Structure formats: C-alpha cells, structure tokens
Amino acid sequence: MNYSFYKYQGTGNDFVIFDNRDGMLDRIATGSPEATEIIRSLCDRRFGIGADGLMLLNRHPGYDFEMKYYNADGRESTMCGNGGRCLVRFAHDLGLVQTEYRFLAIDGPHEATVDFDGTVALKMQDVSEVRQNGNDFVLNTGSPHFVHFTTEVLKKDIARIGREIRNSAPFAKEGINVNFVEQGPDSDEITVRTYERGVEDETLSCGTGVTAAALVSAHHENGFNHVDVKTLGGHLSVEYEKHGSNYTNIWLIGPAVRVFEGTIEIK
C-alpha cells in the first residue's frame, strides 16, 4: 500500500513522520524484525526517504496525541526533544491548531506551544540527578546523555571519539548519547555537538543532548537560567529553574520546519 509521509527537521535533526491516527501503520510499531527493517529502510539516506528517526502520530485518550519514536536503526527509542518539537509542528500543520498542546511520549506527558513564527517550545521532564564522571557528567533528560566540556569543539572528530565513549564498558550494553560542549564568550552561550546512539553517528542537532548540556552549564546556582545553544544545524535555547540538584520547568525552544511530503509504498 502507498502511505503519505512528511519530512520535518529541527535544526538539522530530521524525521520521517506518519499520521497514524487511523491505526493503519500499527503493524510497523510491533517491534518485530520485519517492522524494524521497514523503519530502518525508510530512514536509510540512500535507499529510503532518509532521516535520523521516524515518528508516528497516534491517538491517545486524554491527550492531543501520542508520540511514537524510532531511531534510524529501526528500534523504538527513548525521548527525542527535536522529534517532539517537530511532531507538535506536524500536528499544528495538520489543523490541530491550539494555544497549548499536551501529548504522551515514552518518558511521560509533555506540554508544548507553537509561536506565530513557527518556533516550538517543548517542556521536558524534570531532572533530579546529575552524576559526575571524572570531569564529565551523566544525566537523563528523557534519553541518557554523557556531557564532556572541551575547547575547539568544531575541530573534534566527534564520530570517532563519540563512538568510543558510547561503546565503552560502562555504556556499551544500553548505549549513551555523547555531547561535546564548548563554553561561549558569555556564561549563557554554549556550542554542542552530539554523537547519537541508534543513529551511530554525529547528528546536526540533538534536543535532549542540548538540554543536558544546558543543565550542566547552569550559571546561576539557583533560580532561572536561560542558555543559548549553537549546533551544527542551527540555534536552540533552553530555559529552566535550578534549585540545588533539581532542575524543573525545563523548556527546549527552537524552529521546527516541514521539508517536504510525498507517498511511499510499504509492503
């Protein structure tokens, strides 16, 4: 059968999206080897549509919609921040136009807004644990992240170094996303590059990674923080409240853009 698909990107983090409110594509959400291969092939940049991940917009009682997210390797993954923002923009473009959105993802409920210029703000889950690993940090912002501060981040071989850390003994079994962060000239500016598990390469941007990097870059011991983030794919910002080791009211903010749409046969 032929299905309509939509391609969206958020600061270069790109996704194939299907409107699955009718349940017609539930068969690719089973986790079976056949379903995993279908998703992997759709995300393939040479033989498919090409994307960092694939999402289904599903119905769910009590919510505006449900987000089902799969990495480019075809397996269902943990929360994707840029994916969530793109799915909200997709719902908006479908005609679900409202002031605030409330949807369900794998890590729980999320809230979001869409501004008049298309900027999407997504509320992330609270974070109460940041573990120091030598000079680095490990935390979960909906997905697990390793944060390493460095200099001259644009010159680093992120694919090689990130792959080594992602496959190192403490993280090899489940994998971890690896973020390389350079502090900007101002305390509230950082540049982030991310190696993503499931994609198994550097992506142009990672929403949960940007969020993790911003949290451990807090320049106020307590209270409101705003961090501007540069990625290879564009600019994002993260706002949050910090009180001791607790981070709450976390918002990931940035553009979400429809790239194109089409139809594809899924056998």
URUR-V268984 format. One record per helix or strand of 2 or more residues. SS is the DSSP state (a for helix, b for strand). FROM is the first residue (numbers start at 1). TO is the last residue. If there is no record, write none. Layout:
BEGIN
ss=(SS,SS)
from=(FROM,FROM)
to=(TO,TO)
END
This chain:
BEGIN
ss=(b,b,a,a,b,b,a,b,b,b,b,b,b,a,a,b,b,b,a,b,b,b,b)
from=(2,13,26,33,53,65,81,101,108,119,130,136,144,153,158,177,189,201,207,223,234,246,257)
to=(10,19,29,43,58,71,94,105,114,123,133,140,149,155,166,183,196,203,215,231,243,255,265)
END
